[in-house]
Amino acid sequence: MRRFNAYRISETDGQVSARLVELGIEDLDPGEVLIRNSYSSVNYKDALAATGTGRIVRRFPVIGGIDVAGTVVTSDDTRFREGEAVLVTGYGMGVAHDGGYAEYSRVPADWVVPLPQGMNPAEAMAVGTAGFTAALAIMRMEQNGLKPVNGPVVVTGASGGVGSVAVDLLAGLGYEVTAISGKDSQHEYLRHLGATQVLSRHTLEMGKKPLEKTLWAGAVDPVGGEMLAWLTRTMKQDGTIANFGLTAGVELHTTVMPFILRGVSLLGIDSVQCSMELRRRIWERLASDMRPRHLKEMTRTIHFEQLPETFGALLKGMIKGRVVVKIQD
Ligand SMILES: NC(=O)c1ccc[n+]([C@@H]2O[C@H](COP(=O)([O-])OP(=O)(O)OC[C@H]3O[C@@H](n4cnc5c(N)ncnc54)[C@H](OP(=O)(O)O)[C@@H]3O)[C@@H](O)[C@H]2O)c1
């Protein structure tokens, strides 16, 4: 088989760098399923990994890209056959196992999800880990009792990848959505995705009391830090917060008061090790009743060469929506 392009992350003298290299299939990490990749995507974690901003790469060198969609070339596992359209997100992809920023990936069969009916590889990667996480967060909140009649749901970091999909999905499910964003230029975009109210992150009155005026029945939070602390103080009785991110910081300064006096739940969301049974159910829903309605408007497509500038902009919080990487037809 011919040699192919891959965007590989390396470390030399403690310095992390990433560049395009030419590899052969024999250079890829082992796995039962060889995939010819057509699309990947850019998530916050991809930017942390490739720039060395977060020390999250567990083995160097590694091909970046936590998501991939493509077609099975060969499979040593009977669950998959040649020509089948598949996707992989999370697990060790792009951090401990060669990921999706390459023309081919070789992965354990246990990580592979058949592409759901009615979704093409480009759409699957427009959803990607970000959209999958938004759906997982909403499903977990609903299991915890969240319903549209309970009251408004707030989405923080709303113009980002997970935030954009969360606003779209929640509005599609009939929730009244408030979007909080640091991008004052994107309020119209967020209303178009389905937010009924958009608040500027820069002018929020957060207060300091352990319990502030109740505002939200649910909260989808990619941001963490002071934003998450404020959410705990403003949840309604029995409200549910789903946190999975840290763009504003990893620390959480709050009190137990919202938990013991208002019955507030704080759910942790992990898309990486999510069980295969739940993973498949979520992807099926993302292709049917939970299908994002504005994927096209929230997605931009780039090529390998644009990865470095995209990572830089993402880490500065400047990217709107989702970024898909086109690898090959
Ligand atoms: N646990 C998991 O399984 C999982 C899965 C997916 C993502 N995540 C995490 O979720 C977070 C978001 O991921 P993403 O791919 O959606 O990233 P993203 O596209 O960069 O979106 C993050 C958004 O957060 C907001 N933001 C940035 N810096 C901020 C700051 N200092 N204070 C407050 N808000 C800030 C910005 O939105 P506005 O300008 O609109 O405010 C930004 O667009 C990341 O921390 C990522 O690691 C975790």
Ligand as a Chemical Component Dictionary entry (heavy atoms), coordinates in Angstrom:
data_LIG
# 
_chem_comp.id                   LIG 
_chem_comp.type                 NON-POLYMER 
_chem_comp.pdbx_formal_charge   0 
_chem_comp.three_letter_code    LIG 
# 
loop_
_chem_comp_atom.comp_id 
_chem_comp_atom.atom_id 
_chem_comp_atom.alt_atom_id 
_chem_comp_atom.type_symbol 
_chem_comp_atom.charge 
_chem_comp_atom.model_Cartn_x 
_chem_comp_atom.model_Cartn_y 
_chem_comp_atom.model_Cartn_z 
_chem_comp_atom.pdbx_ordinal 
LIG N1  N1  N 0  -15.309 15.358 29.342 1  
LIG C1  C1  C 0  -15.478 15.112 28.056 2  
LIG O1  O1  O 0  -15.741 13.989 27.645 3  
LIG C2  C2  C 0  -15.383 16.261 27.076 4  
LIG C3  C3  C 0  -15.824 16.109 25.760 5  
LIG C4  C4  C 0  -15.797 17.226 24.903 6  
LIG C5  C5  C 0  -15.288 18.437 25.361 7  
LIG N2  N2  N 1  -14.829 18.518 26.637 8  
LIG C6  C6  C 0  -14.325 19.795 27.154 9  
LIG O2  O2  O 0  -15.340 20.776 26.985 10 
LIG C7  C7  C 0  -14.732 22.041 26.772 11 
LIG C8  C8  C 0  -15.262 22.645 25.479 12 
LIG O3  O3  O 0  -14.847 21.881 24.357 13 
LIG P1  P1  P 0  -15.150 22.411 22.882 14 
LIG O4  O4  O 0  -14.568 21.406 21.950 15 
LIG O5  O5  O -1 -16.567 22.850 22.770 16 
LIG O6  O6  O 0  -14.203 23.730 22.859 17 
LIG P2  P2  P 0  -14.404 25.115 22.102 18 
LIG O7  O7  O 0  -15.052 24.900 20.776 19 
LIG O8  O8  O 0  -13.119 25.838 22.179 20 
LIG O9  O9  O 0  -15.483 25.888 23.004 21 
LIG C9  C9  C 0  -15.171 26.351 24.282 22 
LIG C10 C10 C 0  -15.912 27.676 24.525 23 
LIG O10 O10 O 0  -15.725 28.029 25.906 24 
LIG C11 C11 C 0  -15.800 29.450 26.008 25 
LIG N3  N3  N 0  -14.587 29.914 26.702 26 
LIG C12 C12 C 0  -13.316 29.907 26.260 27 
LIG N4  N4  N 0  -12.474 30.415 27.179 28 
LIG C13 C13 C 0  -13.255 30.752 28.240 29 
LIG C14 C14 C 0  -12.985 31.345 29.504 30 
LIG N5  N5  N 0  -11.751 31.700 29.869 31 
LIG N6  N6  N 0  -14.024 31.558 30.345 32 
LIG C15 C15 C 0  -15.287 31.207 30.011 33 
LIG N7  N7  N 0  -15.594 30.639 28.805 34 
LIG C16 C16 C 0  -14.595 30.420 27.942 35 
LIG C17 C17 C 0  -15.865 29.996 24.582 36 
LIG O11 O11 O 0  -17.255 30.187 24.264 37 
LIG P3  P3  P 0  -17.966 31.632 24.329 38 
LIG O12 O12 O 0  -17.036 32.595 23.650 39 
LIG O13 O13 O 0  -19.253 31.452 23.609 40 
LIG O14 O14 O 0  -18.148 31.956 25.786 41 
LIG C18 C18 C 0  -15.337 28.848 23.755 42 
LIG O15 O15 O 0  -15.770 28.935 22.433 43 
LIG C19 C19 C 0  -13.221 21.791 26.803 44 
LIG O16 O16 O 0  -12.727 22.020 28.098 45 
LIG C20 C20 C 0  -13.103 20.326 26.441 46 
LIG O17 O17 O 0  -11.917 19.756 26.910 47 
LIG C21 C21 C 0  -14.854 17.460 27.485 48 
# 
loop_
_chem_comp_bond.comp_id 
_chem_comp_bond.atom_id_1 
_chem_comp_bond.atom_id_2 
_chem_comp_bond.value_order 
_chem_comp_bond.pdbx_ordinal 
LIG N1  C1  SING 1  
LIG C1  O1  DOUB 2  
LIG C1  C2  SING 3  
LIG C2  C3  SING 4  
LIG C2  C21 DOUB 5  
LIG C3  C4  DOUB 6  
LIG C4  C5  SING 7  
LIG C5  N2  DOUB 8  
LIG N2  C6  SING 9  
LIG N2  C21 SING 10 
LIG C6  O2  SING 11 
LIG C6  C20 SING 12 
LIG O2  C7  SING 13 
LIG C7  C8  SING 14 
LIG C7  C19 SING 15 
LIG C8  O3  SING 16 
LIG O3  P1  SING 17 
LIG P1  O4  DOUB 18 
LIG P1  O5  SING 19 
LIG P1  O6  SING 20 
LIG O6  P2  SING 21 
LIG P2  O7  DOUB 22 
LIG P2  O8  SING 23 
LIG P2  O9  SING 24 
LIG O9  C9  SING 25 
LIG C9  C10 SING 26 
LIG C10 O10 SING 27 
LIG C10 C18 SING 28 
LIG O10 C11 SING 29 
LIG C11 N3  SING 30 
LIG C11 C17 SING 31 
LIG N3  C12 SING 32 
LIG N3  C16 SING 33 
LIG C12 N4  DOUB 34 
LIG N4  C13 SING 35 
LIG C13 C14 SING 36 
LIG C13 C16 DOUB 37 
LIG C14 N5  SING 38 
LIG C14 N6  DOUB 39 
LIG N6  C15 SING 40 
LIG C15 N7  DOUB 41 
LIG N7  C16 SING 42 
LIG C17 O11 SING 43 
LIG C17 C18 SING 44 
LIG O11 P3  SING 45 
LIG P3  O12 DOUB 46 
LIG P3  O13 SING 47 
LIG P3  O14 SING 48 
LIG C18 O15 SING 49 
LIG C19 O16 SING 50 
LIG C19 C20 SING 51 
LIG C20 O17 SING 52 
# 
